[in-house]
Amino acid sequence: MHTVRERKKLIGRVRRIRGQVEAIEKALAADKGCFEVLQTAAAARGALSGLVAEILEDHVRFHVLDPDAKPTSKQALAAEELIDVVRAYVK
């Protein structure tokens, strides 16, 4: 399974996201300004969206398409289009 193969990398991303979320909490507790809190929240949201996009891309490549079969050019094109749409959507 692709998430098992990429486990170390994915867990690293999740830990960085956790750190960003903790930074939001600390900024709020320290009465930081709205701009700083929003900027930190936006960074955390971007990191989480990137993680979701990566997992969805892997899902398409390993579960929607058969990784052992040679996809037809039509299937490969549709998969790439779907991946592009997902990446654009989660930005």
MIKOL-961034 format. One record per residue: residue in one letter; x, y, z of N, C-alpha, C in turn; chain. Coordinates in Angstrom, 1 decimal. Layout:
N
<fike><residu>A</residu><n_u>X</n_u><n_v>Y</n_v><n_w>Z</n_w><ca_u>X</ca_u><ca_v>Y</ca_v><ca_w>Z</ca_w><c_u>X</c_u><c_v>Y</c_v><c_w>Z</c_w><chaine>A</chaine></fike>
...
//
This chain:
91
<fike><residu>M</residu><n_u>0.8</n_u><n_v>-1.2</n_v><n_w>0.0</n_w><ca_u>0.0</ca_u><ca_v>0.0</ca_v><ca_w>0.0</ca_w><c_u>0.9</c_u><c_v>1.2</c_v><c_w>0.0</c_w><chaine>A</chaine></fike>
<fike><residu>H</residu><n_u>0.5</n_u><n_v>2.2</n_v><n_w>-0.8</n_w><ca_u>1.4</ca_u><ca_v>3.4</ca_v><ca_w>-0.9</ca_w><c_u>1.5</c_u><c_v>4.2</c_v><c_w>0.3</c_w><chaine>A</chaine></fike>
<fike><residu>T</residu><n_u>0.5</n_u><n_v>4.3</n_v><n_w>1.2</n_w><ca_u>0.7</ca_u><ca_v>5.1</ca_v><ca_w>2.4</ca_w><c_u>1.7</c_u><c_v>4.4</c_v><c_w>3.4</c_w><chaine>A</chaine></fike>
<fike><residu>V</residu><n_u>1.8</n_u><n_v>3.1</n_v><n_w>3.3</n_w><ca_u>2.8</ca_u><ca_v>2.4</ca_v><ca_w>4.1</ca_w><c_u>4.2</c_u><c_v>2.7</c_v><c_w>3.6</c_w><chaine>A</chaine></fike>
<fike><residu>R</residu><n_u>4.3</n_u><n_v>2.6</n_v><n_w>2.2</n_w><ca_u>5.6</ca_u><ca_v>2.9</ca_v><ca_w>1.6</ca_w><c_u>6.1</c_u><c_v>4.3</c_v><c_w>1.9</c_w><chaine>A</chaine></fike>
<fike><residu>E</residu><n_u>5.1</n_u><n_v>5.2</n_v><n_w>1.9</n_w><ca_u>5.5</ca_u><ca_v>6.6</ca_v><ca_w>2.1</ca_w><c_u>5.3</c_u><c_v>7.1</c_v><c_w>3.6</c_w><chaine>A</chaine></fike>
<fike><residu>R</residu><n_u>5.1</n_u><n_v>6.1</n_v><n_w>4.5</n_w><ca_u>4.8</ca_u><ca_v>6.4</ca_v><ca_w>5.9</ca_w><c_u>5.7</c_u><c_v>7.5</c_v><c_w>6.5</c_w><chaine>A</chaine></fike>
<fike><residu>K</residu><n_u>7.0</n_u><n_v>7.3</n_v><n_w>6.4</n_w><ca_u>7.9</ca_u><ca_v>8.1</ca_v><ca_w>7.1</ca_w><c_u>7.8</c_u><c_v>9.6</c_v><c_w>6.6</c_w><chaine>A</chaine></fike>
<fike><residu>K</residu><n_u>7.7</n_u><n_v>9.7</n_v><n_w>5.3</n_w><ca_u>7.5</ca_u><ca_v>11.1</ca_v><ca_w>4.7</ca_w><c_u>6.2</c_u><c_v>11.7</c_v><c_w>5.1</c_w><chaine>A</chaine></fike>
<fike><residu>L</residu><n_u>5.1</n_u><n_v>10.9</n_v><n_w>5.1</n_w><ca_u>3.8</ca_u><ca_v>11.5</ca_v><ca_w>5.5</ca_w><c_u>3.7</c_u><c_v>11.8</c_v><c_w>6.9</c_w><chaine>A</chaine></fike>
<fike><residu>I</residu><n_u>4.3</n_u><n_v>11.0</n_v><n_w>7.8</n_w><ca_u>4.3</ca_u><ca_v>11.3</ca_v><ca_w>9.2</ca_w><c_u>5.1</c_u><c_v>12.6</c_v><c_w>9.5</c_w><chaine>A</chaine></fike>
<fike><residu>G</residu><n_u>6.2</n_u><n_v>12.8</n_v><n_w>8.8</n_w><ca_u>7.0</ca_u><ca_v>14.0</ca_v><ca_w>8.9</ca_w><c_u>6.2</c_u><c_v>15.2</c_v><c_w>8.5</c_w><chaine>A</chaine></fike>
<fike><residu>R</residu><n_u>5.4</n_u><n_v>15.1</n_v><n_w>7.5</n_w><ca_u>4.5</ca_u><ca_v>16.2</ca_v><ca_w>7.1</ca_w><c_u>3.5</c_u><c_v>16.5</c_v><c_w>8.1</c_w><chaine>A</chaine></fike>
<fike><residu>V</residu><n_u>2.9</n_u><n_v>15.4</n_v><n_w>8.7</n_w><ca_u>1.9</ca_u><ca_v>15.6</ca_v><ca_w>9.7</ca_w><c_u>2.5</c_u><c_v>16.3</c_v><c_w>11.0</c_w><chaine>A</chaine></fike>
<fike><residu>R</residu><n_u>3.7</n_u><n_v>15.9</n_v><n_w>11.3</n_w><ca_u>4.4</ca_u><ca_v>16.5</ca_v><ca_w>12.5</ca_w><c_u>4.6</c_u><c_v>18.0</c_v><c_w>12.3</c_w><chaine>A</chaine></fike>
<fike><residu>R</residu><n_u>5.0</n_u><n_v>18.4</n_v><n_w>11.0</n_w><ca_u>5.2</ca_u><ca_v>19.8</ca_v><ca_w>10.7</ca_w><c_u>3.9</c_u><c_v>20.5</c_v><c_w>10.8</c_w><chaine>A</chaine></fike>
<fike><residu>I</residu><n_u>2.8</n_u><n_v>19.9</n_v><n_w>10.3</n_w><ca_u>1.5</ca_u><ca_v>20.5</ca_v><ca_w>10.4</ca_w><c_u>1.1</c_u><c_v>20.7</c_v><c_w>11.9</c_w><chaine>A</chaine></fike>
<fike><residu>R</residu><n_u>1.4</n_u><n_v>19.7</n_v><n_w>12.7</n_w><ca_u>1.1</ca_u><ca_v>19.8</ca_v><ca_w>14.1</ca_w><c_u>1.8</c_u><c_v>21.0</c_v><c_w>14.7</c_w><chaine>A</chaine></fike>
<fike><residu>G</residu><n_u>3.0</n_u><n_v>21.2</n_v><n_w>14.4</n_w><ca_u>3.8</ca_u><ca_v>22.3</ca_v><ca_w>14.9</ca_w><c_u>3.2</c_u><c_v>23.6</c_v><c_w>14.4</c_w><chaine>A</chaine></fike>
<fike><residu>Q</residu><n_u>2.7</n_u><n_v>23.7</n_v><n_w>13.2</n_w><ca_u>2.1</ca_u><ca_v>24.9</ca_v><ca_w>12.7</ca_w><c_u>0.8</c_u><c_v>25.2</c_v><c_w>13.5</c_w><chaine>A</chaine></fike>
<fike><residu>V</residu><n_u>0.0</n_u><n_v>24.1</n_v><n_w>13.8</n_w><ca_u>-1.3</ca_u><ca_v>24.3</ca_v><ca_w>14.5</ca_w><c_u>-0.9</c_u><c_v>24.8</c_v><c_w>15.9</c_w><chaine>A</chaine></fike>
<fike><residu>E</residu><n_u>0.1</n_u><n_v>24.2</n_v><n_w>16.5</n_w><ca_u>0.5</ca_u><ca_v>24.6</ca_v><ca_w>17.9</ca_w><c_u>1.0</c_u><c_v>26.1</c_v><c_w>17.8</c_w><chaine>A</chaine></fike>
<fike><residu>A</residu><n_u>1.6</n_u><n_v>26.5</n_v><n_w>16.8</n_w><ca_u>2.0</ca_u><ca_v>27.9</ca_v><ca_w>16.6</ca_w><c_u>0.8</c_u><c_v>28.8</c_v><c_w>16.6</c_w><chaine>A</chaine></fike>
<fike><residu>I</residu><n_u>-0.3</n_u><n_v>28.4</n_v><n_w>16.0</n_w><ca_u>-1.5</ca_u><ca_v>29.2</ca_v><ca_w>16.0</ca_w><c_u>-2.0</c_u><c_v>29.3</c_v><c_w>17.4</c_w><chaine>A</chaine></fike>
<fike><residu>E</residu><n_u>-2.1</n_u><n_v>28.2</n_v><n_w>18.2</n_w><ca_u>-2.5</ca_u><ca_v>28.3</ca_v><ca_w>19.6</ca_w><c_u>-1.7</c_u><c_v>29.2</c_v><c_w>20.4</c_w><chaine>A</chaine></fike>
<fike><residu>K</residu><n_u>-0.3</n_u><n_v>29.1</n_v><n_w>20.2</n_w><ca_u>0.6</ca_u><ca_v>30.0</ca_v><ca_w>21.0</ca_w><c_u>0.4</c_u><c_v>31.4</c_v><c_w>20.6</c_w><chaine>A</chaine></fike>
<fike><residu>A</residu><n_u>0.2</n_u><n_v>31.7</n_v><n_w>19.3</n_w><ca_u>-0.1</ca_u><ca_v>33.1</ca_v><ca_w>18.9</ca_w><c_u>-1.3</c_u><c_v>33.7</c_v><c_w>19.5</c_w><chaine>A</chaine></fike>
<fike><residu>L</residu><n_u>-2.4</n_u><n_v>32.8</n_v><n_w>19.6</n_w><ca_u>-3.6</ca_u><ca_v>33.3</ca_v><ca_w>20.2</ca_w><c_u>-3.4</c_u><c_v>33.5</c_v><c_w>21.7</c_w><chaine>A</chaine></fike>
<fike><residu>A</residu><n_u>-2.7</n_u><n_v>32.6</n_v><n_w>22.3</n_w><ca_u>-2.5</ca_u><ca_v>32.7</ca_v><ca_w>23.8</ca_w><c_u>-1.7</c_u><c_v>33.9</c_v><c_w>24.1</c_w><chaine>A</chaine></fike>
<fike><residu>A</residu><n_u>-0.8</n_u><n_v>34.3</n_v><n_w>23.2</n_w><ca_u>0.1</ca_u><ca_v>35.4</ca_v><ca_w>23.5</ca_w><c_u>-0.5</c_u><c_v>36.7</c_v><c_w>23.0</c_w><chaine>A</chaine></fike>
<fike><residu>D</residu><n_u>-1.8</n_u><n_v>36.7</n_v><n_w>22.6</n_w><ca_u>-2.5</ca_u><ca_v>37.9</ca_v><ca_w>22.1</ca_w><c_u>-1.7</c_u><c_v>38.5</c_v><c_w>20.9</c_w><chaine>A</chaine></fike>
<fike><residu>K</residu><n_u>-1.2</n_u><n_v>37.7</n_v><n_w>20.0</n_w><ca_u>-0.6</ca_u><ca_v>38.2</ca_v><ca_w>18.8</ca_w><c_u>-1.7</c_u><c_v>38.9</c_v><c_w>17.9</c_w><chaine>A</chaine></fike>
<fike><residu>G</residu><n_u>-1.3</n_u><n_v>39.7</n_v><n_w>17.0</n_w><ca_u>-2.2</ca_u><ca_v>40.4</ca_v><ca_w>16.2</ca_w><c_u>-2.9</c_u><c_v>39.5</c_v><c_w>15.2</c_w><chaine>A</chaine></fike>
<fike><residu>C</residu><n_u>-4.0</n_u><n_v>40.0</n_v><n_w>14.7</n_w><ca_u>-4.8</ca_u><ca_v>39.2</ca_v><ca_w>13.7</ca_w><c_u>-4.0</c_u><c_v>38.8</c_v><c_w>12.5</c_w><chaine>A</chaine></fike>
<fike><residu>F</residu><n_u>-3.1</n_u><n_v>39.7</n_v><n_w>12.0</n_w><ca_u>-2.4</ca_u><ca_v>39.4</ca_v><ca_w>10.8</ca_w><c_u>-1.5</c_u><c_v>38.1</c_v><c_w>11.1</c_w><chaine>A</chaine></fike>
<fike><residu>E</residu><n_u>-0.8</n_u><n_v>38.2</n_v><n_w>12.2</n_w><ca_u>0.2</ca_u><ca_v>37.1</ca_v><ca_w>12.5</ca_w><c_u>-0.6</c_u><c_v>35.7</c_v><c_w>12.7</c_w><chaine>A</chaine></fike>
<fike><residu>V</residu><n_u>-1.7</n_u><n_v>35.8</n_v><n_w>13.4</n_w><ca_u>-2.5</ca_u><ca_v>34.6</ca_v><ca_w>13.6</ca_w><c_u>-3.0</c_u><c_v>34.1</c_v><c_w>12.2</c_w><chaine>A</chaine></fike>
<fike><residu>L</residu><n_u>-3.6</n_u><n_v>35.0</n_v><n_w>11.4</n_w><ca_u>-4.1</ca_u><ca_v>34.6</ca_v><ca_w>10.1</ca_w><c_u>-3.0</c_u><c_v>34.0</c_v><c_w>9.2</c_w><chaine>A</chaine></fike>
<fike><residu>Q</residu><n_u>-1.8</n_u><n_v>34.6</n_v><n_w>9.2</n_w><ca_u>-0.7</ca_u><ca_v>34.2</ca_v><ca_w>8.4</ca_w><c_u>-0.3</c_u><c_v>32.8</c_v><c_w>8.8</c_w><chaine>A</chaine></fike>
<fike><residu>T</residu><n_u>-0.2</n_u><n_v>32.5</n_v><n_w>10.1</n_w><ca_u>0.1</ca_u><ca_v>31.2</ca_v><ca_w>10.6</ca_w><c_u>-0.9</c_u><c_v>30.2</c_v><c_w>10.3</c_w><chaine>A</chaine></fike>
<fike><residu>A</residu><n_u>-2.2</n_u><n_v>30.6</n_v><n_w>10.4</n_w><ca_u>-3.3</ca_u><ca_v>29.6</ca_v><ca_w>10.1</ca_w><c_u>-3.3</c_u><c_v>29.3</c_v><c_w>8.6</c_w><chaine>A</chaine></fike>
<fike><residu>A</residu><n_u>-3.0</n_u><n_v>30.3</n_v><n_w>7.7</n_w><ca_u>-2.9</ca_u><ca_v>30.1</ca_v><ca_w>6.3</ca_w><c_u>-1.8</c_u><c_v>29.1</c_v><c_w>5.9</c_w><chaine>A</chaine></fike>
<fike><residu>A</residu><n_u>-0.7</n_u><n_v>29.2</n_v><n_w>6.6</n_w><ca_u>0.4</ca_u><ca_v>28.3</ca_v><ca_w>6.4</ca_w><c_u>0.0</c_u><c_v>26.9</c_v><c_w>6.8</c_w><chaine>A</chaine></fike>
<fike><residu>A</residu><n_u>-0.6</n_u><n_v>26.7</n_v><n_w>7.9</n_w><ca_u>-1.1</ca_u><ca_v>25.4</ca_v><ca_w>8.3</ca_w><c_u>-2.1</c_u><c_v>24.8</c_v><c_w>7.4</c_w><chaine>A</chaine></fike>
<fike><residu>R</residu><n_u>-3.0</n_u><n_v>25.7</n_v><n_w>6.9</n_w><ca_u>-4.0</ca_u><ca_v>25.2</ca_v><ca_w>6.0</ca_w><c_u>-3.4</c_u><c_v>24.8</c_v><c_w>4.7</c_w><chaine>A</chaine></fike>
<fike><residu>G</residu><n_u>-2.4</n_u><n_v>25.5</n_v><n_w>4.2</n_w><ca_u>-1.7</ca_u><ca_v>25.2</ca_v><ca_w>3.0</ca_w><c_u>-1.0</c_u><c_v>23.8</c_v><c_w>3.1</c_w><chaine>A</chaine></fike>
<fike><residu>A</residu><n_u>-0.3</n_u><n_v>23.7</n_v><n_w>4.3</n_w><ca_u>0.4</ca_u><ca_v>22.4</ca_v><ca_w>4.5</ca_w><c_u>-0.6</c_u><c_v>21.2</c_v><c_w>4.6</c_w><chaine>A</chaine></fike>
<fike><residu>L</residu><n_u>-1.7</n_u><n_v>21.4</n_v><n_w>5.2</n_w><ca_u>-2.7</ca_u><ca_v>20.3</ca_v><ca_w>5.3</ca_w><c_u>-3.3</c_u><c_v>20.0</c_v><c_w>3.9</c_w><chaine>A</chaine></fike>
<fike><residu>S</residu><n_u>-3.6</n_u><n_v>21.1</n_v><n_w>3.2</n_w><ca_u>-4.1</ca_u><ca_v>20.9</ca_v><ca_w>1.8</ca_w><c_u>-3.1</c_u><c_v>20.1</c_v><c_w>0.9</c_w><chaine>A</chaine></fike>
<fike><residu>G</residu><n_u>-1.8</n_u><n_v>20.5</n_v><n_w>1.1</n_w><ca_u>-0.8</ca_u><ca_v>19.7</ca_v><ca_w>0.3</ca_w><c_u>-0.7</c_u><c_v>18.3</c_v><c_w>0.7</c_w><chaine>A</chaine></fike>
<fike><residu>L</residu><n_u>-0.9</n_u><n_v>18.0</n_v><n_w>2.0</n_w><ca_u>-0.9</ca_u><ca_v>16.6</ca_v><ca_w>2.4</ca_w><c_u>-2.1</c_u><c_v>15.8</c_v><c_w>1.8</c_w><chaine>A</chaine></fike>
<fike><residu>V</residu><n_u>-3.3</n_u><n_v>16.5</n_v><n_w>1.8</n_w><ca_u>-4.5</ca_u><ca_v>15.9</ca_v><ca_w>1.3</ca_w><c_u>-4.3</c_u><c_v>15.6</c_v><c_w>-0.2</c_w><chaine>A</chaine></fike>
<fike><residu>A</residu><n_u>-3.7</n_u><n_v>16.6</n_v><n_w>-0.9</n_w><ca_u>-3.5</ca_u><ca_v>16.5</ca_v><ca_w>-2.4</ca_w><c_u>-2.6</c_u><c_v>15.3</c_v><c_w>-2.7</c_w><chaine>A</chaine></fike>
<fike><residu>E</residu><n_u>-1.5</n_u><n_v>15.2</n_v><n_w>-1.9</n_w><ca_u>-0.6</ca_u><ca_v>14.1</ca_v><ca_w>-2.1</ca_w><c_u>-1.2</c_u><c_v>12.7</c_v><c_w>-1.9</c_w><chaine>A</chaine></fike>
<fike><residu>I</residu><n_u>-2.0</n_u><n_v>12.6</n_v><n_w>-0.8</n_w><ca_u>-2.6</ca_u><ca_v>11.3</ca_v><ca_w>-0.6</ca_w><c_u>-3.7</c_u><c_v>11.0</c_v><c_w>-1.6</c_w><chaine>A</chaine></fike>
<fike><residu>L</residu><n_u>-4.4</n_u><n_v>12.0</n_v><n_w>-2.1</n_w><ca_u>-5.4</ca_u><ca_v>11.8</ca_v><ca_w>-3.2</ca_w><c_u>-4.7</c_u><c_v>11.4</c_v><c_w>-4.5</c_w><chaine>A</chaine></fike>
<fike><residu>E</residu><n_u>-3.6</n_u><n_v>12.1</n_v><n_w>-4.8</n_w><ca_u>-2.9</ca_u><ca_v>11.7</ca_v><ca_w>-6.0</ca_w><c_u>-2.4</c_u><c_v>10.3</c_v><c_w>-5.9</c_w><chaine>A</chaine></fike>
<fike><residu>D</residu><n_u>-1.8</n_u><n_v>9.9</n_v><n_w>-4.8</n_w><ca_u>-1.4</ca_u><ca_v>8.5</ca_v><ca_w>-4.7</ca_w><c_u>-2.6</c_u><c_v>7.5</c_v><c_w>-4.8</c_w><chaine>A</chaine></fike>
<fike><residu>H</residu><n_u>-3.7</n_u><n_v>7.9</n_v><n_w>-4.2</n_w><ca_u>-4.9</ca_u><ca_v>7.1</ca_v><ca_w>-4.3</ca_w><c_u>-5.3</c_u><c_v>6.9</c_v><c_w>-5.8</c_w><chaine>A</chaine></fike>
<fike><residu>V</residu><n_u>-5.3</n_u><n_v>7.9</n_v><n_w>-6.5</n_w><ca_u>-5.7</ca_u><ca_v>7.8</ca_v><ca_w>-8.0</ca_w><c_u>-4.7</c_u><c_v>6.9</c_v><c_w>-8.7</c_w><chaine>A</chaine></fike>
<fike><residu>R</residu><n_u>-3.4</n_u><n_v>7.1</n_v><n_w>-8.4</n_w><ca_u>-2.4</ca_u><ca_v>6.4</ca_v><ca_w>-9.1</ca_w><c_u>-2.4</c_u><c_v>4.9</c_v><c_w>-8.7</c_w><chaine>A</chaine></fike>
<fike><residu>F</residu><n_u>-2.7</n_u><n_v>4.6</n_v><n_w>-7.5</n_w><ca_u>-2.6</ca_u><ca_v>3.2</ca_v><ca_w>-7.0</ca_w><c_u>-3.9</c_u><c_v>2.4</c_v><c_w>-6.8</c_w><chaine>A</chaine></fike>
<fike><residu>H</residu><n_u>-5.0</n_u><n_v>3.2</n_v><n_w>-6.8</n_w><ca_u>-6.3</ca_u><ca_v>2.5</ca_v><ca_w>-6.6</ca_w><c_u>-7.3</c_u><c_v>2.7</c_v><c_w>-7.7</c_w><chaine>A</chaine></fike>
<fike><residu>V</residu><n_u>-7.3</n_u><n_v>3.9</n_v><n_w>-8.3</n_w><ca_u>-8.2</ca_u><ca_v>4.2</ca_v><ca_w>-9.4</ca_w><c_u>-7.6</c_u><c_v>3.6</c_v><c_w>-10.7</c_w><chaine>A</chaine></fike>
<fike><residu>L</residu><n_u>-6.4</n_u><n_v>3.8</n_v><n_w>-10.9</n_w><ca_u>-5.7</ca_u><ca_v>3.1</ca_v><ca_w>-12.0</ca_w><c_u>-5.0</c_u><c_v>1.9</c_v><c_w>-11.4</c_w><chaine>A</chaine></fike>
<fike><residu>D</residu><n_u>-4.9</n_u><n_v>0.9</n_v><n_w>-12.2</n_w><ca_u>-4.3</ca_u><ca_v>-0.4</ca_v><ca_w>-11.7</ca_w><c_u>-2.8</c_u><c_v>-0.2</c_v><c_w>-12.0</c_w><chaine>A</chaine></fike>
<fike><residu>P</residu><n_u>-2.0</n_u><n_v>-0.1</n_v><n_w>-10.9</n_w><ca_u>-0.6</ca_u><ca_v>0.2</ca_v><ca_w>-11.0</ca_w><c_u>0.2</c_u><c_v>-0.9</c_v><c_w>-11.7</c_w><chaine>A</chaine></fike>
<fike><residu>D</residu><n_u>-0.4</n_u><n_v>-2.1</n_v><n_w>-11.8</n_w><ca_u>0.3</ca_u><ca_v>-3.2</ca_v><ca_w>-12.5</ca_w><c_u>-0.1</c_u><c_v>-3.3</c_v><c_w>-14.0</c_w><chaine>A</chaine></fike>
<fike><residu>A</residu><n_u>-1.1</n_u><n_v>-2.6</n_v><n_w>-14.4</n_w><ca_u>-1.6</ca_u><ca_v>-2.6</ca_v><ca_w>-15.8</ca_w><c_u>-1.1</c_u><c_v>-1.4</c_v><c_w>-16.5</c_w><chaine>A</chaine></fike>
<fike><residu>K</residu><n_u>-0.9</n_u><n_v>-1.5</n_v><n_w>-17.7</n_w><ca_u>-0.5</ca_u><ca_v>-0.3</ca_v><ca_w>-18.5</ca_w><c_u>-1.7</c_u><c_v>0.4</c_v><c_w>-18.8</c_w><chaine>A</chaine></fike>
<fike><residu>P</residu><n_u>-1.9</n_u><n_v>1.6</n_v><n_w>-18.3</n_w><ca_u>-3.1</ca_u><ca_v>2.4</ca_v><ca_w>-18.5</ca_w><c_u>-3.2</c_u><c_v>2.9</c_v><c_w>-20.0</c_w><chaine>A</chaine></fike>
<fike><residu>T</residu><n_u>-4.3</n_u><n_v>2.9</n_v><n_w>-20.5</n_w><ca_u>-4.5</ca_u><ca_v>3.4</ca_v><ca_w>-21.9</ca_w><c_u>-4.2</c_u><c_v>4.9</c_v><c_w>-21.8</c_w><chaine>A</chaine></fike>
<fike><residu>S</residu><n_u>-3.9</n_u><n_v>5.5</n_v><n_w>-22.9</n_w><ca_u>-3.5</ca_u><ca_v>6.9</ca_v><ca_w>-22.9</ca_w><c_u>-4.7</c_u><c_v>7.7</c_v><c_w>-22.4</c_w><chaine>A</chaine></fike>
<fike><residu>K</residu><n_u>-6.0</n_u><n_v>7.3</n_v><n_w>-22.7</n_w><ca_u>-7.2</ca_u><ca_v>8.0</ca_v><ca_w>-22.3</ca_w><c_u>-7.3</c_u><c_v>7.9</c_v><c_w>-20.8</c_w><chaine>A</chaine></fike>
<fike><residu>Q</residu><n_u>-7.0</n_u><n_v>6.7</n_v><n_w>-20.2</n_w><ca_u>-7.1</ca_u><ca_v>6.6</ca_v><ca_w>-18.7</ca_w><c_u>-6.0</c_u><c_v>7.4</c_v><c_w>-18.1</c_w><chaine>A</chaine></fike>
<fike><residu>A</residu><n_u>-4.8</n_u><n_v>7.4</n_v><n_w>-18.6</n_w><ca_u>-3.7</ca_u><ca_v>8.2</ca_v><ca_w>-18.0</ca_w><c_u>-4.0</c_u><c_v>9.7</c_v><c_w>-18.1</c_w><chaine>A</chaine></fike>
<fike><residu>L</residu><n_u>-4.5</n_u><n_v>10.1</n_v><n_w>-19.2</n_w><ca_u>-4.9</ca_u><ca_v>11.5</ca_v><ca_w>-19.3</ca_w><c_u>-6.0</c_u><c_v>11.9</c_v><c_w>-18.4</c_w><chaine>A</chaine></fike>
<fike><residu>A</residu><n_u>-7.0</n_u><n_v>11.1</n_v><n_w>-18.2</n_w><ca_u>-8.1</ca_u><ca_v>11.4</ca_v><ca_w>-17.3</ca_w><c_u>-7.6</c_u><c_v>11.4</c_v><c_w>-15.8</c_w><chaine>A</chaine></fike>
<fike><residu>A</residu><n_u>-6.7</n_u><n_v>10.5</n_v><n_w>-15.5</n_w><ca_u>-6.1</ca_u><ca_v>10.5</ca_v><ca_w>-14.1</ca_w><c_u>-5.3</c_u><c_v>11.8</c_v><c_w>-13.9</c_w><chaine>A</chaine></fike>
<fike><residu>E</residu><n_u>-4.5</n_u><n_v>12.2</n_v><n_w>-14.9</n_w><ca_u>-3.7</ca_u><ca_v>13.4</ca_v><ca_w>-14.7</ca_w><c_u>-4.6</c_u><c_v>14.6</c_v><c_w>-14.6</c_w><chaine>A</chaine></fike>
<fike><residu>E</residu><n_u>-5.6</n_u><n_v>14.6</n_v><n_w>-15.4</n_w><ca_u>-6.6</ca_u><ca_v>15.8</ca_v><ca_w>-15.3</ca_w><c_u>-7.2</c_u><c_v>15.8</c_v><c_w>-13.9</c_w><chaine>A</chaine></fike>
<fike><residu>L</residu><n_u>-7.6</n_u><n_v>14.7</n_v><n_w>-13.4</n_w><ca_u>-8.2</ca_u><ca_v>14.6</ca_v><ca_w>-12.0</ca_w><c_u>-7.2</c_u><c_v>15.1</c_v><c_w>-11.0</c_w><chaine>A</chaine></fike>
<fike><residu>I</residu><n_u>-6.0</n_u><n_v>14.6</n_v><n_w>-11.1</n_w><ca_u>-5.0</ca_u><ca_v>15.1</ca_v><ca_w>-10.1</ca_w><c_u>-4.7</c_u><c_v>16.6</c_v><c_w>-10.2</c_w><chaine>A</chaine></fike>
<fike><residu>D</residu><n_u>-4.7</n_u><n_v>17.1</n_v><n_w>-11.4</n_w><ca_u>-4.6</ca_u><ca_v>18.6</ca_v><ca_w>-11.6</ca_w><c_u>-5.7</c_u><c_v>19.3</c_v><c_w>-10.9</c_w><chaine>A</chaine></fike>
<fike><residu>V</residu><n_u>-6.9</n_u><n_v>18.8</n_v><n_w>-11.1</n_w><ca_u>-8.1</ca_u><ca_v>19.5</ca_v><ca_w>-10.6</ca_w><c_u>-8.1</c_u><c_v>19.4</c_v><c_w>-9.1</c_w><chaine>A</chaine></fike>
<fike><residu>V</residu><n_u>-7.7</n_u><n_v>18.3</n_v><n_w>-8.5</n_w><ca_u>-7.6</ca_u><ca_v>18.2</ca_v><ca_w>-7.0</ca_w><c_u>-6.6</c_u><c_v>19.1</c_v><c_w>-6.5</c_w><chaine>A</chaine></fike>
<fike><residu>R</residu><n_u>-5.4</n_u><n_v>19.2</n_v><n_w>-7.1</n_w><ca_u>-4.4</ca_u><ca_v>20.1</ca_v><ca_w>-6.7</ca_w><c_u>-4.8</c_u><c_v>21.5</c_v><c_w>-6.7</c_w><chaine>A</chaine></fike>
<fike><residu>A</residu><n_u>-5.5</n_u><n_v>21.9</n_v><n_w>-7.8</n_w><ca_u>-6.0</ca_u><ca_v>23.3</ca_v><ca_w>-7.9</ca_w><c_u>-7.1</c_u><c_v>23.6</c_v><c_w>-6.9</c_w><chaine>A</chaine></fike>
<fike><residu>Y</residu><n_u>-7.9</n_u><n_v>22.6</n_v><n_w>-6.6</n_w><ca_u>-9.0</ca_u><ca_v>22.8</ca_v><ca_w>-5.6</ca_w><c_u>-8.5</c_u><c_v>23.0</c_v><c_w>-4.2</c_w><chaine>A</chaine></fike>
<fike><residu>V</residu><n_u>-7.5</n_u><n_v>22.2</n_v><n_w>-3.8</n_w><ca_u>-7.0</ca_u><ca_v>22.3</ca_v><ca_w>-2.4</ca_w><c_u>-6.1</c_u><c_v>23.4</c_v><c_w>-2.2</c_w><chaine>A</chaine></fike>
<fike><residu>K</residu><n_u>-5.7</n_u><n_v>24.2</n_v><n_w>-3.2</n_w><ca_u>-4.8</ca_u><ca_v>25.3</ca_v><ca_w>-3.0</ca_w><c_u>-5.4</c_u><c_v>26.3</c_v><c_w>-2.1</c_w><chaine>A</chaine></fike>
//
